[in-house]
Amino acid sequence: MSDIPSARGFDSTLALFRNPYGFISKTCRDLDADLFETRILLQKTICITGAAAAEVFYRENRLIRTNSMPGRIQKTLLGKGGVQGLDGATHQHRKKMFMSLMGTERIAALEGMSVHMLDSFAPGWEVRDEIVLYDEVRELLTRVVCTWAGVPLPETEVSTRTAQLTALFQQAGAVGPKHWAARRARHRLEKWAAGMIQQVRDGKLQPTQESALHVIATWRDLNGELLNSKVAAVELLNILRPTVAVSVFVVQTAHALYRYSQWQEKLRDDEGLLEPFVQEVRRLYPFFPAVAARVRSAFEWRGYHFPEGRRVLLDLYGTNTDPRSWDAPLEFLPERFQSWDENPYNFIPQGGGDHYTNHRCPGEWIAISQMKVFCRYLVNEINYDVPDQGSELASGELPSLPKNRFIMRNIRRRQ
């Protein structure tokens, strides 16, 4: 049995923060291996990359999610007690709750609400000199997902809830004041969500039965008990937060339309290219860099020993741009998805494996459908100018966005 190669230095936390999307894959290339061992936040960690590594990562019998994420991420991005930290039968039962919300009709309803909201926002955009797309889309998606989920959202609370939901994902990896602001946002959001859960259970609030609020408030665990109200609040936020976070993908889509402008005409001419286009955005544009798990019980992989309890980080972006899986991996080539074999391990922007049994994000279909809605709108429904604004992505930022959040000017609706 061989020793796992080691990264240079005692602890790699700063190196990971400096290069969050490239650290794991670069270190693997330097070591000529698919894995290496280091310390992250002083804790021994095995970092892995590539499709074969992803397949190992998503085998339920080898790795577990319980207590795998750093506490600062759990206290901002994820919350405690949610589906991301469950394993085995408990995880699969909770996952059914989320998958019940992802039917074709429900996703189509969300699409329709977004189109309607875009039509409502567009007249206001026309009379302004410029808009910041990221700010507009975050508010729009907050309004849309709350309506879709059955969550009451008074007009006076729209800005506050938008900012709070944004803080959960935009400041998840932050340090200092931004981290504490994100923790305050989660505390307030969980209190708000738990209050609504209780109102549903008391009959004071009656959302439609197919709504996320009703489904989560009435869901029973494997013992037939209602979810603890705080856990139910975390799961409701696991619907609201990721949908608002799709604003990042939307801005990345707009950036791709600007940078690869020849695709605008292609998309107008051929609707069938729309999904390959947004899939290529998801592949090439970075969102979160890695996902964590722990070794359930010791095992070997490729002659290397994974000890029980060891934290493992799977490189998401490096796997999505691995030259062993993708030709010309750093080139923007949407056509590649016309012949993609739908391998669940070489393309993992929102996790890998099976949606029903593994920890692949159940909201992945929402992300794809919303990206298509906004891409279609930008290409077919409005004209706009993109001023010179230093449109390179801020690669050290999580998630990665243009520094000016994509400014648009002279917006006009097409006749």
N, C-alpha and C positions, 0 to 999 in steps of 0.2 A: 504494500500500500504506500502511495506517495504522499508526501506532505503537500498541502495546498500552498501554492505560491503566495508570497506576502507582498503587499504594497510597501513602498518605502516610507519610513517614518513610523513613529509610535502610534499616531492617531491621524486619521484622514478627514476629520470633520471639516476643517478649513478648506482643504482641497476640494471636497465635495461641494461646499458652499460657493467656492469660486467658479467651479465649472460643473454645475449640477447635472447638465444633460450629457456631458462628455466624459466625466471622470471615470465611470466604471468601464466603458468601452475602450477608452484610451489606455487605462491601466492594464486591461486584459490584452490589448494589442502589444503593449510594451513587454508584457510577461509571456506573450505567445500562448495564452491559455483562455479558457472560457470562464475562469473563476479566479478569485484571489481572496486572501483573508486580510483583514485590517481591523482597526477600531473606529467606530463611529460613536461620537459622544462617549468615548472611553469604553464602549462595550464591544467585545469581540464580535465581528460581523463577517460573514462570507458574502461576497458580491458575485453575481453571476449574470451572464448575458447570452443572448442567442436563442433560437427557436428550441433547440434541444434542452437548454437550461429552463426555458419557460414551461416545457412539458413536465419536467421534474417538479417545478415549483407548484404547478396546479394539480398535482396528484394529492388527493385528500389524505391518503394514508401516510404521506411522508412529511408534509409541512402543515402547520396549524397557524391560525391568525390570532389566537388568544394572547394578549399581552405582547404583541409583536411590534406595534407602532410606537415610536417615541411618544412620551407623555405629552409633549408640547403640541404634537400633531393631533392627538386624541382630544385634547382640551380646546382645540380650535376647529379643525377641519371636520372631524368625525363625530365627536361626542362619545359618551360612555354607554355601553349596552346595545349599540346598534349592530346591524347585520354584518358589517365589515369585520367585527371582532369575534364572530361566532364560528363554530366548527361542527362537523358531523350532522346528525339528525336535526339538532336545534337550528343550525344554519340553513339546512335545506327547507325546513318548515317555514322559517321566517322569509326565506327567499321566495317561497310561493306567494306570500303576501304581495311582494313587489311585482312579481311576474304577472299577477292577476290584474295589475294596473297597466300592463304593457300590450294589451290586445290591439289589433289593427284599428278598431273603431275608436278606441280611446286616443291613440296616437294621432289619428286623422282629425279628431275633435280638437286636439291641441294645435295641430297645424292650422286648422281653420281659424282658431282664435288669434294666432300670430299674424295671419294674413289680414284679418279684420283690424287688428291693432296697428299694423304697419300702415294700412290705409288711413287710420285715424291720426297717426303721427306725421304722415307725409305733408299735409297742408302746413303744419307748423314748421317743418323743415324748409319749406319753400320760401317763407318770409324771413328766415334768418340768414345772416351772412355765411355762417358756417355751423356745423355741428361736430361734436366728437362722437364718433359712432359707438365706441365702447360705452360711454355714459348713457346714450339713448337706448341701446339694446339691453343693458342691464335693467333699466327701469321698465322697458317694454316687457321683458321676460318675467320680471317680478309680478307685474300686473296679470300677465297671461297665466302663469303657473298657479297663482293664488286662485284665480277664477276657476281654472280647470280642476284644481285640487279641492274646491269647495271651501276655501279659506277666506273668510271675510277680510277685506282690506280697505278700510276707509281712506278716502283721498288724502286726509291729513297725515296718514302713516306711510304713504308710498315711498317717499324719500328715505325715511328712517329704516324701513324694512329692506329697501334696496341696498342701502349702505351696510346694514348689519349682515345680510346674506352674502354680500360681496366680501366682507372682511373674513368670513370663514374660509374661503378658498384663496383669496388674493394675499392674505397675510398669514397663511398656515405655516409657512416656513420662516416667518420673520423673527427677529430678535428685538429685545428692548421694548419701547413703547408700543410699537405696532403689534407685537405679540400680545401684550396685555390688553390692547384695544380689541383684538380679535376674541380674546377670552371673555371680555365684558359683553361683546356682541353675542357670543354663544349663550351666555348666562341669560341675557334678556330674551333672546329668541326662544330658548327652551321654556322659560316661564310663560311666554306668550302662547307657544304651541301647546304646552300642558294645560293651560286654561281652556283652550278650545277643545282639546280632547275630553276634558271633564264636562264641558257644556254639552257635547254630543251625548255623553253617557247619561247626563241628567235630563236629556230631552229639551234643553234650552236652545240648542243649535241643531238644525236638521238639514245637513247637506244631503245631496242625492246619494243613493246607495252605491253607485259606481264610483263616487269621488274618493280621492286618496284619504281625505280627512275621515270619512265614514268608515272606509275599509280598515284603516289603521286603528281608529278608536274602538272598533268592534272585533278586532282580530284576537283570537285566543291561541295561547301557546300549546305545546304538546300535552300539557296537563289540563287543558281546558280552561285555563285562567286568562282573563284579560291582561294585556301587557301593562306593566307598571306605567303610570302616567308619564313619568320622566322618560322612560325608554320609548314609549309611544311618541313623545315629543321629539326625541332624537330621530326616530324613523320618519316622522312627518318632515322634519328638516332635511332628511336624506332624499326627499322628493323635491323640495323647494330649492335647496342650495345647488344641487347639480344642474338643475334646469337653468337657473340664473347663470351658472358657470359656463353654460353653452355660449354665453356672450363672448368668451375668449375664442372659441372656435369660429364664431361668426366674424369677429374682427380678423382672425387669421384667414378666413375665406375671402374677405374683402381685400386683404393685403395680397393674397395670391392672384385675385382678379386684376389688381393693379400691376403687380410685378410681371405676371404672365398674361398680358393684356390680349394676346391673340386668342385666348380661350373664351373671351366674352362673345365673340362672333360664333365660335364653335358651339357654345352652349345655347345660343339663340337658334342655331340651325338644327341642333340635335339634342332633344330632351334626354335621350338615352345616355348622354355623356355626363349628366348632372351628378349621378351617384359616384361614378369613378372619380370625378373632379373632387368632390368633398372627401372621399376616402383618401385620396392622395394628400389633401390638406391635413387630414388626421394623422397620416403616416409621417409626413415630412416636417410638419410644424410641431414643436414640442409643447406639451402641456405639463403633466407631472413627470419627473424623471425616473422614479423607481417606486416599487411597492415592497412591503416587508412581510415576512412570516418567520416562524420559528420551527426548528426541527422537532417533530413529534417524538420520534425515537431514532436512535443512531442508524445510519445507513451509509452505503457506499455508492458513489457515482463516478464512473470512469476512473476507478482506482483511487478516488479521494474519499476520505472519511468525513462525514458530517455528524458531529457529536450532538447528542440530545440537548435540546434547549438553545442551541446556537441560533442567533438571528441571521436571517438570509435576506439580502436585498436583490430583487430582480430588476435589471436595467430595462426600462420600457423603451425609451427613445433609442438606445443603442440596438435593441432587438429590432425595432421598426426600420432601422437604417443599416442593418447587417448585410454586408456585401455577399455573404454566403446564401442569403435568402432573396436578395433583390439585386437585379442588374442596375448599374448606375444609381446606387442607392441615394445619393445626395442630389440627384436631378429630379425636377418636378415633371413627372410623366404619368398623368392620370390614365393613359391608355393601358397601363400595366394591370389595372383592376378590371379590365374587360376580360382578361384571361386568368385572373387570380384563382387559385384552387381553394380559397376560403380556409386555408390552414389556420386553426385557432391559436397557433403558437408563434407564428412569425409576424403577426400584425396584432399588436396588443396595446393600442393607445388607451383603452379603458379596461385592461386586464385580459387574460387569456382563458382558454378552456371553454367549458359549456356554461351558458347563461343560467341554466336551471340547477346544476349541481356544483359548479365551481364558483369562485369569487369574481367572475366576470361581471362588470357593471350591468345591472338590469336596465339602466337608463340609456344604454348605448344606442338603442333604436330611436329614442327621443332626440339624442344629439344629432344623429344622422338626418332625421326628418327635419329638424329645425334648421340645420345648416342648409339643407336643400331649399327650404322655404325662403330663407334670407338670400341665398345665392340667386335663386330665381327672381326675386324681387329686385336685387341690385342690377341684374342683367337685363331684365325685360320691362320693369315698371317705372324706373326712374333714370334720369340722366344726372350726372354730377361731375364736378372737377375734384381732383386730388392735388392740393398744393404741395410744393416741395417742403417736406417736413421731417427729413431724416427718418425714413420709413424702415430702417433696419430694425430687426427684432432685438429687444434687450435680452440677450442670452443668459445673463446672470440672474434674471428675474423669474420668479415662480408665481403664476405661469408666465410664459414668454409672450410679450406683446410689443407692438411698436411703441416707442417712447412717448409719442404724442397721442396714443390711443386711436389713431386713424381719423384725421380731420377730413371732412368733406365740405365742399363749397358749391354754391350755385345749383342747388338741388331742384330739379324740375320733374314733375311726373310726366310720363309719356302719354300721349293722347291715344 
